[in-house]
């Protein structure tokens, strides 16, 4: 198959290099062993089209020193780009603020959706613009979906009751299982500096309530558009001696932060099975999160949860895990066995099977449209069994 992947980010993008770019690489390099894989991503200063791990990366849009401008022009460019794409199937990663990019309106190639950002309603609240209307309108033009969880599935079926879908989670690299812990020195947050989604403002507010009682300082690793706001919040809560902004953490520096972490705080307002949450668990680090529909996959064995967005309750969960050595050790021992079922090899095989399903289903439908010019319609289902899919073409 010729597979085109629409992913705004990539691992050389200085603005983001976020989890979904890693997921695209991990899945893409496995698909590239048997298929032709091309990723269409946004331009950035100094970009060059390149090939890596068997994947061809092509950049679209315009060059700007503003990530918001580059992202906006990426989305505006997609209708023109997809018209020219030569592929058997398109795998589309959703993006803020409208989620969908209306891709099927501009191509006859089957489009399969990865719901990486299915939260237009949150952006409607943030910007006071009706992005959720556009999300609802666009969703009905798509047919094939790869939700990460039951929560994603419910959202998709609410938007498009006729959706054909298969639940496929994110994966985790085996290398995280080999990380050996050192003496715990801090509590770790790692992620994009985006207050609206990642909830860092909630975390700092909660941490300020217990900063005099807790023995661990808080390390914030990452980068993003709200870094200045985070610095101001640290000053506002008088946390300059207790909270450190580490900056972007990749490779060795990321591993070092993980090795010296007691546990991970995960205060997102909306975040599906994120790559970092799986990596943290594979590294032996339990989580403290809000009890949201998106976090139901994390059981009490590996995650302490508080009432949604209840600052005081969240602070007490952090303090509990930081103070109770027996509980912390028990949860740390449970994390790796819990997360071993999330493997990139399995994820890639399931995605490959569903992409083949979408291609062959569309080929079958095209034959049916030809009417009496054919005597027999056949389709090869050897790559999968039909009953794997909750909805069938």
N, C-alpha and C positions, 0 to 999 in steps of 0.2 A: 504493500500500500504506500501511497504518497500521502503523508500526514503533515498538515499545516497546523501549527499551534500558535494561537494568539495569546501572547503573554506580555503585558506592558513592561515588566521588569526583566532583568537578567543579572547574572552574577558579576558582570563587569560594570554595572550601572552605579555610579558613585552616589546617586540620590537614595537608592533603596537597598538593592541586593538582599531582598527580604525572603521570607520563608517560601513563598510560592515560586520564586525564581529557582530556589533549590529543588523544590518538588518537580518543576518542569524539567530540570536537568536530570534528576534521578530517574524519572519515568522516561524522558526522551532518549537518554543514552541506552536504555534497555530496549526500547522500541527500535532504535536505530540499528540494532544488530541484525534485524530482518527487514526493516522498512526504511524508506527515505523520509527523514524528519527535518522540517524547516520551522524555526521559531521566528515570528514577527514581533519585534519589541520596539520600544521607543528610542529615539535618538537622545544623545546627551553629549556634552562637550568632550571632544576627543574620540568619539565612537568610531569604530571600524567594523564592517561586516566580517564575520569570522566563522570558522568551523572548530568545534571542540566536542570530544566524546561522540563523534559521528553525527553531530547535530549541526546544521547550518543556521546561523543567526543573521537575520536581516533586520535592519533598523528603518523605521518609518516615522513620519512627522517632521518636526523641525528641531534644530538645536537651540537650546536656551539654558541659562544658568538658573532658571526657576523650574523646579520639578513639577509644579502645578501647571505651568504653561506647556511643558513637554508632554505631560499626561493628557492635557486637554486636546492638543493637536494630534496626538496619537489616536484618540477616539474619533476626532473629526476626519482623520485620514483613512480609517478602516473601511468605510464604504467604497472608496476608490481602490483600495488595495485588494479587497476580497474579490472584486470584479476580475482582477488579473491573476489571481492565484490559480495555479494548476496543481490540483491535488485530488485525491479520492475522498478525503474527509477532512473537516476542520474541527479542531478541539479548541474551544473558546473559554478562556478564563474570564470571569466576570470582573467588572471594575466599578469603583465608586465614580459618580454618585448615583447613576441610573441602573447599575448592575449590568443589564444587557446592552449590546451595541447595535441591535437591529440587523445583525449580520445576514440572516436568511433572506432579508429583503433585497439583497444585492448579489446573491449567488445561488446557483442551483446545486452546489456541492452540499452534501449533508453536514450539518453543524451539530456537534455534541458539546454540551455545556458542562464545565466544571464550576460549581457555584462558589467561587472563591470570595465573592463579595455580594451577598444577597441581602443587603440591608439598606435599600433605598429609603425606607421610612425613617431611619435614623438620620439620614442626610437631609431629608425634608424638614425634620425638626431643627437640625443644626443651621441650615441656610434659609429656611422659610420659603422654599421653592418646591413645587409638586413633583419631586423626583419619583415618588412612589407611583404616581399615575403613569409615568413613562415606563417604569418597571413592569407594571401590570399589563400595559398595552404590548410591550415588546415580548413578554414571556409567552404570549399566545401564538407568536409566530415561530417559536422553537418547538422541536419535537423530541429530541434525545437529550437526556440529562444523566449526569454521574454524581448524585448527591453523596456527601461524606457520611451522613447519618440520618436517623429518623427525623431529626429536627429540620434538616435541609429538605428532606422528602416532603414533609408536611407543608413547608413554605412553597415548594414547587407545585404541589398538587392544588394548593389554594390558588395559585396564580394561573395554573394550567392543568385542569382536571384530566386532560387527554395525554399528559406527558408519558413518554416511554422512558423508563429509568432503571438503573442498577446502582445500589449503594456500594460505594468503594471508598474506604477511608484513606487518609494520608499514610505515609510510611515513615520509617526511621532507619537511619544508616547504622550498620552493625558496629561501627567504630565507637559509638557512644556507650555500648555495653562494656567496652574495655577500659573506660576511664576509671582510674583509681582515685578514691577520695583522699584528701589530706585532712588535717585538723580544720574544723569549721571555723571560718573567720567572719562570714557575713551572710545576710539574706540577699538573694539575687532576683532582680527583675531584668529580663532581657527581651527587647522588642522594639518596634517602631515607636518613636516619640510622637504619638498621636493621642491627645487627651480624649477626644470624642469616642474612639474605639477602644483604646488600650486601658483607659481608666487610671492613668498614673496620678491624676488629681485625687481620685478616691483613695489610692494607695498612700499618698503623702499625708492626706488628712487623717487616715486611720493610723498611720505610723506615728504621727505627732502626738496622738493620745497615749501612746505607750513608750515613747522614746526614752523616758527616764527610767522605765522598768526593765526594758529589754536589753540584753547584753550584746546582741548582734547589731552592727551598723547595717545600713541598707545601701546596696550598690545598684545603680541604674545603668545598664549597658544598652547602647543603641544610639540611634540618631533619627532625626525627622523634623517635621515642620514646627513642632511645638517645644523645641528645646529651650528657647528663651522663656516661655511661659513656665516651664518646669523649674528653671533656675529661680524665677520670681516666687514660685510657690514654696520652694525650699527656704528661701529667705523669710517669707511670710510666716511659715510655721516654725521658724528658729531652728532649722534642722541642718545648718551648714556644717556642724561638727559630727553629725550622725549619718548624713546622706552624701554619697559620692556619685557624681556623673562620670562614668568611666569612658563613655564614647562608644563608637562602633567596636564590636568584638567579633572577630573572625579567626579561624584557624587556632593557632597556639594560644592566643590571648583568651579566646572563648573557652578553650579547654581548661586553662588555668583558673578562670573564674568559676567554672563548674566544680573543679576539684576542691575549691576552698569554700563552697557554698554549703550552708546547713540545709536549706530548702529553697524553693522558688515561690515567689508571689506572682499570681496570675489574675490581676484585677480587671480584666476586660469587661466592657459593657456588652459587647457582642463579638464572639470569636468562636468559630467552629473548631473541629479537631485540628488545632494548629500544629505546624511542624515543630515549633519550639516546645510545646507541651509534651509531645512524644519524646523529643530529644532529652528533655529534663528528666522524665521518668526513666528512660533508658540509661541515663547517667546515674541513677540511684537517688534522685531528688524528688521528694513528694511536693505537692502543690497546695497553695491556699488560694481558693477562688470563690466567686459568687455562685450561688445555687441557681443557675440559669438553665433554660431548656438546652442550650448548646453544651452545657457541661455535664449532662446526664451520663455520658460515656465514662467519665472519671468516677470511680466508685470511692466509697469512704475508706477503703484500704489504702488508697494512694493520694487522696485529696481531702483536706478539710474545707468545708463550704460554709459560707455565711448567708444570711438573708440577703437577697439582691439589693445591692447598693446601700446596705445598712453599715455606715461607717464604724459605729461603735462595735457592732457584732463582728465585723471584719477584723478590727484591731484586736479583739479578744482571741480570735482564731489564730492570728499571727503570734500573739503572746503565748498562747497555749502550746503551739508547736515548738516555739523557741525555748520554752521553760521546761517542758516535760520530755526528759531525755529518753525515757522508755518508749513513749509514744513515737517520738521522732525516729528512733532506731527501728521500731517495729514497722513503721511506714516505709522507711528507706529500704528495708529488706523485701518489701512487697512490690516495689515499683518495677524492677526489671522482669520478674516473672509475668507481671500484669501486661506489660507492653510488648512482649516478644511476639505476639500475634500480628503486629503491624510491621510487615516486611515489604520493602520496595519491590522485590521480585514478584510477590503475590499481587501487589497493587498494579504493577505494569501488565501482568498477564490478564488481569480482570479488565483493565482499560482496553488492552489490545482486543480482547474478545468482543467487547461492546462496540468498539469502532468497526470491527468486521461486521458485526450484526447490523449497524446502521448503514454501512455501505451496501451490503447484500439486500437488506430490506428495501432500500431506495432503488436498487437495480431491479428487484422484483416488481415494485410498483410501476416502474417505467415500462417494463414488459407488459404489464396489465393494461397500461394506458394505450399501448399499441393496438389493442383490440384484436380483431380477427386476423391480423397479420401473423400471429403465432398460434400454434396448436397446443403447446404445452408450456407451462410455467414451472420452473424448478429453482430451488435455492439451496445452497450448501450450508448446513448448520453444523458441520463437523467440528468447528472451533468451540462450540458451546452447546448446551442444551437449552431449549426454549424456556423450560420451567425455571431457569435461573432468573428470569426477568419478571418483575412484578407487573409490568405492562408490556404488551406485545404489539408489534406493528400490524 
